[in-house]
């Protein structure tokens, strides 16, 4: 099925994208399939907006306090009313080949596919810990997951990353769109609801971006604190898909083996990062007992908490 590109939209949330933004825009310019692009900038004070406008991208500016991982992306869906398919990228996910977007959209040849995620490659010059994370989570083989895979794959069945993903509008809206009240994991929440509603989730290894991070142990703690909060607030995820502990143990074994081969001196740092992830996750799971001032300091984005204590939900 050849998708009419007039029916495809693309959204990129930005905030002070910095020097890497020129590389992102250069890679975007090479794409053989170019959707209508929308940049939603949440208060950049560098050249991000000016460069986007100069590249011909539509830009919508919002305040930093109003940004929300799910709510802002759902706003973008509303601003692309004619798009039957919506691609999401982040400002630091650089399209790796001219066919990255075209290959991603091929997954929708199957009318039962509600969403598709592309492959994230380690960024050139990145560290071994960040590289392993991408190689572990984004393999070289395509995959299509359904609810029938839950007993085998557990919560990994709903794995999806809005750093580079695309959604069928009808499927997205059939499950209520992106949740506007999560601090993290809006992509996983949507993927899980799609699976439970009978849609398929695809992974396309030939649709590639360069995207990896070398997080410090403190950054890992803060990221996993937010993951824990999301799991505590969205308990239906764990009830329907299972807890992530088994997958975490498999990751640590794989990471240690990879570092032993490529960068053994980083193994202590990786293990420290693992302890910080575990501590952050468990504290996030217990966030209902924590005061608001502490949660503001522990999470990645303080404005997630300063704006409002988002409502607790425990439903599928």
C-alpha positions as CSV (number, residue, x, y, z in Angstrom):
1,X,0.0,0.0,0.0
2,X,1.4,3.4,-1.0
3,X,0.5,6.0,1.6
4,X,-0.4,9.4,0.4
5,X,2.1,11.7,2.1
6,X,-0.6,14.4,2.3
7,X,-2.2,12.1,4.9
8,X,0.9,11.9,7.0
9,X,2.0,14.3,9.7
10,X,5.1,14.5,11.8
11,X,5.5,16.1,15.2
12,X,8.8,17.0,17.0
13,X,8.7,18.5,20.5
14,X,11.7,20.7,21.1
15,X,13.4,22.6,23.9
16,X,16.8,24.1,23.4
17,X,17.8,21.5,20.8
18,X,21.3,23.1,20.6
19,X,24.1,22.4,18.1
20,X,22.7,18.9,17.3
21,X,19.6,20.5,15.8
22,X,21.4,21.4,12.6
23,X,22.3,17.8,12.1
24,X,18.6,16.8,12.7
25,X,17.4,19.3,10.1
26,X,20.0,18.2,7.6
27,X,18.9,14.5,8.0
28,X,15.3,15.6,7.7
29,X,16.1,17.4,4.4
30,X,17.3,14.1,2.9
31,X,14.1,12.1,3.5
32,X,12.5,10.5,0.5
33,X,9.1,10.6,2.3
34,X,8.5,13.9,4.0
35,X,5.3,14.3,6.0
36,X,3.9,17.7,6.9
37,X,6.1,18.6,9.9
38,X,5.1,20.4,13.1
39,X,7.5,21.5,15.7
40,X,6.1,22.2,19.1
41,X,8.6,24.2,21.0
42,X,8.2,24.7,24.8
43,X,10.2,27.9,25.4
44,X,13.6,27.5,23.7
45,X,15.9,30.4,24.3
46,X,18.5,29.3,21.7
47,X,18.2,29.1,17.9
48,X,15.9,26.1,17.8
49,X,12.8,27.9,16.6
50,X,14.7,30.2,14.1
51,X,16.4,27.2,12.5
52,X,13.1,25.3,12.2
53,X,11.4,28.2,10.6
54,X,14.3,28.7,8.2
55,X,14.0,25.0,7.2
56,X,10.3,25.5,6.4
57,X,8.8,23.7,9.4
58,X,5.6,24.8,11.0
59,X,6.3,25.9,14.6
60,X,3.9,26.1,17.5
61,X,5.3,27.7,20.7
62,X,4.0,26.8,24.1
63,X,5.3,27.5,27.6
64,X,7.7,25.2,29.4
65,X,5.2,24.7,32.2
66,X,2.5,23.6,29.8
67,X,4.6,20.8,28.3
68,X,3.4,17.2,29.0
69,X,4.7,14.1,27.3
70,X,1.3,12.8,26.5
71,X,-0.8,16.0,26.5
72,X,1.6,17.9,24.1
73,X,1.6,15.0,21.6
74,X,-2.1,14.8,21.7
75,X,-2.3,18.5,21.0
76,X,-0.1,17.8,18.0
77,X,-2.6,15.2,16.8
78,X,-5.3,17.8,17.0
79,X,-3.2,20.3,15.0
80,X,-2.8,17.7,12.2
81,X,-6.5,17.0,11.6
82,X,-6.1,15.5,8.1
83,X,-3.3,13.2,9.0
84,X,-4.3,9.5,9.0
85,X,-0.8,8.6,10.2
86,X,1.3,10.6,12.7
87,X,5.0,10.2,13.0
88,X,6.7,11.3,16.3
89,X,10.4,12.1,16.6
90,X,12.5,13.8,19.3
91,X,15.0,16.5,18.7
92,X,17.9,14.3,19.4
93,X,16.8,11.3,17.3
94,X,18.6,11.9,14.0
95,X,17.2,10.1,11.0
96,X,19.9,7.7,9.8
97,X,19.0,7.1,6.2
98,X,16.9,8.9,3.5
99,X,14.4,6.0,3.8
100,X,14.0,6.1,7.6
101,X,10.5,7.6,7.5
102,X,9.4,5.7,4.3
103,X,10.4,2.4,5.8
104,X,8.6,3.1,9.1
105,X,5.4,3.8,7.2
106,X,5.6,0.4,5.4
107,X,4.4,-1.3,8.6
108,X,0.9,0.2,8.0
109,X,0.5,-2.0,4.9
110,X,-1.0,-4.4,7.5
111,X,-4.4,-2.7,8.4
112,X,-4.3,-4.3,11.8
113,X,-1.1,-2.4,12.8
114,X,-2.0,0.4,15.1
115,X,1.5,1.7,15.8
116,X,5.1,1.1,14.7
117,X,8.4,1.8,16.3
118,X,11.7,2.3,14.5
119,X,15.2,1.1,15.4
120,X,17.4,3.4,17.5
121,X,21.1,3.1,16.8
122,X,23.9,4.2,19.1
123,X,24.9,7.7,18.2
124,X,28.4,8.1,16.7
125,X,30.9,8.9,19.4
126,X,28.7,7.7,22.2
127,X,29.8,5.6,25.1
128,X,29.5,1.8,25.5
129,X,26.9,1.9,28.2
130,X,24.5,3.9,26.1
131,X,25.4,1.8,23.0
132,X,24.4,-1.4,24.7
133,X,21.1,0.0,25.8
134,X,20.2,0.6,22.2
135,X,21.5,-2.7,20.9
136,X,19.6,-4.6,23.6
137,X,16.2,-2.9,23.1
138,X,16.4,-2.4,19.3
139,X,17.5,-5.6,17.5
140,X,18.2,-6.0,13.8
141,X,15.1,-8.1,13.1
142,X,11.5,-6.9,12.5
143,X,8.8,-7.9,14.8
144,X,5.0,-7.7,15.1
145,X,3.4,-8.1,18.6
146,X,-0.1,-8.9,19.6
147,X,-1.9,-9.5,22.9
148,X,-1.2,-13.2,22.3
149,X,2.5,-12.4,23.0
150,X,1.8,-11.1,26.6
151,X,2.3,-14.5,28.3
152,X,5.8,-14.8,26.7
153,X,7.0,-11.2,26.4
154,X,5.3,-9.7,29.4
155,X,5.5,-5.9,29.6
156,X,8.0,-5.9,26.7
157,X,5.0,-6.6,24.5
158,X,3.9,-3.0,24.9
159,X,7.4,-1.6,24.3
160,X,7.2,1.5,22.1
161,X,9.3,4.7,22.0
162,X,8.1,8.1,20.8
163,X,11.6,9.0,20.0
164,X,10.8,7.5,16.6
165,X,7.4,6.0,16.2
166,X,4.2,6.3,14.1
167,X,0.6,5.8,14.8
168,X,-2.5,5.1,12.8
169,X,-4.9,7.9,13.8
170,X,-7.9,5.7,14.0
171,X,-6.2,3.2,16.3
172,X,-4.8,6.0,18.5
173,X,-8.2,7.7,18.9
174,X,-10.0,4.4,19.4
175,X,-8.0,3.9,22.7
176,X,-8.5,7.5,23.8
177,X,-5.3,9.1,22.4
178,X,-2.3,9.9,24.5
179,X,-2.9,10.3,28.2
180,X,-2.5,13.9,29.3
181,X,-1.7,13.1,32.9
182,X,1.4,10.9,32.9
183,X,4.9,12.0,33.8
184,X,6.5,9.3,31.6
185,X,5.6,6.5,29.3
186,X,2.7,7.9,27.3
187,X,3.9,5.7,24.4
188,X,3.8,2.5,26.4
189,X,0.3,3.3,27.8
190,X,-1.1,3.8,24.3
191,X,0.7,0.6,22.9
192,X,-0.7,-1.4,25.8
193,X,-4.3,-0.2,25.2
194,X,-4.0,-0.9,21.5
195,X,-2.8,-4.4,22.2
196,X,-5.7,-5.0,24.6
197,X,-8.1,-3.6,22.0
198,X,-6.9,-6.1,19.3
199,X,-4.4,-3.9,17.4
200,X,-0.9,-5.0,16.5
201,X,2.3,-3.2,17.4
202,X,5.1,-3.4,14.9
203,X,8.9,-2.9,15.1
204,X,10.7,-2.0,11.9
205,X,14.5,-2.5,12.0
206,X,15.0,-0.8,8.6
207,X,13.6,2.5,9.9
208,X,16.5,3.9,11.8
209,X,17.6,6.9,13.8
210,X,20.7,7.7,15.8
211,X,19.7,8.1,19.4
212,X,21.4,7.1,22.5
213,X,22.4,8.7,25.9
214,X,25.2,8.2,28.4
215,X,23.3,8.9,31.5
216,X,25.0,9.5,34.9
217,X,23.8,7.4,37.9
218,X,21.9,10.4,39.2
219,X,20.1,10.8,35.8
220,X,19.3,7.1,35.8
221,X,17.8,7.4,39.3
222,X,15.6,10.3,38.2
223,X,14.5,8.6,35.0
224,X,13.5,5.4,36.8
225,X,11.8,7.4,39.5
226,X,9.4,8.7,36.8
227,X,9.0,5.2,35.4
228,X,8.1,3.9,38.9
229,X,5.6,6.7,39.3
230,X,4.0,5.9,36.0
231,X,3.7,2.2,36.9
232,X,2.3,3.0,40.4
233,X,-0.3,5.3,38.9
234,X,-1.1,3.0,35.9
235,X,-1.3,-0.2,37.8
236,X,-3.4,-1.9,35.2
237,X,-0.2,-2.1,33.1
238,X,1.5,-4.4,35.6
239,X,-1.7,-6.4,36.2
240,X,-2.3,-7.1,32.5
241,X,1.3,-7.3,31.3
242,X,3.4,-8.3,34.3
243,X,6.2,-6.7,36.3
244,X,9.4,-5.6,34.7
245,X,11.9,-7.3,37.1
246,X,12.7,-10.3,34.8
247,X,13.5,-8.1,31.9
248,X,15.7,-5.9,34.1
249,X,17.7,-8.9,35.2
250,X,18.2,-10.0,31.6
251,X,19.4,-6.5,30.7
252,X,22.0,-6.5,33.5
253,X,23.4,-9.8,32.4
254,X,23.6,-8.6,28.8
255,X,25.1,-5.3,29.7
256,X,27.8,-6.9,31.8
257,X,28.7,-9.3,29.0
258,X,28.8,-6.5,26.5
259,X,31.0,-4.3,28.6
260,X,33.3,-7.1,29.5
261,X,34.1,-7.4,25.8
262,X,34.1,-3.7,24.8
263,X,34.8,-1.6,27.9
264,X,35.4,-3.6,31.0
265,X,36.5,-0.5,33.0
266,X,32.9,0.7,32.8
267,X,31.4,-2.3,34.5
268,X,31.5,-0.7,38.0
269,X,29.8,2.4,36.7
270,X,27.1,0.3,34.9
271,X,26.4,-1.6,38.1
272,X,26.1,1.6,40.1
273,X,23.7,2.8,37.4
274,X,21.7,-0.3,37.9
275,X,21.5,0.2,41.6
276,X,20.3,3.8,41.0
277,X,17.7,2.6,38.5
278,X,16.4,0.1,41.1
279,X,16.3,2.7,43.9
280,X,14.7,5.3,41.7
281,X,12.0,2.8,40.5
282,X,11.1,1.6,43.9
283,X,10.9,5.1,45.3
284,X,8.7,6.1,42.4
285,X,6.4,3.1,43.0
286,X,6.0,4.4,46.6
287,X,5.5,8.0,45.5
288,X,2.1,8.2,47.1
289,X,3.9,8.4,50.5
290,X,6.3,11.2,49.4
291,X,5.7,14.9,49.8
292,X,5.2,17.0,46.7
293,X,8.4,19.0,47.3
294,X,10.5,15.9,47.2
295,X,8.9,14.5,44.1
296,X,9.6,17.8,42.4
297,X,13.3,17.3,43.1
298,X,13.4,13.6,42.3
299,X,11.8,13.5,38.8
300,X,13.2,14.5,35.5
301,X,10.9,17.5,34.8
302,X,9.9,19.5,37.9
303,X,7.2,21.2,36.0
304,X,5.4,17.8,35.8
305,X,4.7,18.2,39.5
306,X,4.6,22.0,39.9
307,X,1.8,22.2,37.3
308,X,-0.5,19.9,39.1
309,X,-0.5,16.5,40.9
310,X,-1.9,14.5,38.0
311,X,-4.9,12.4,38.7
312,X,-4.5,8.8,39.8
313,X,-5.9,6.3,37.5
314,X,-6.1,2.5,37.7
315,X,-8.1,1.4,34.8
316,X,-7.3,-0.1,31.4
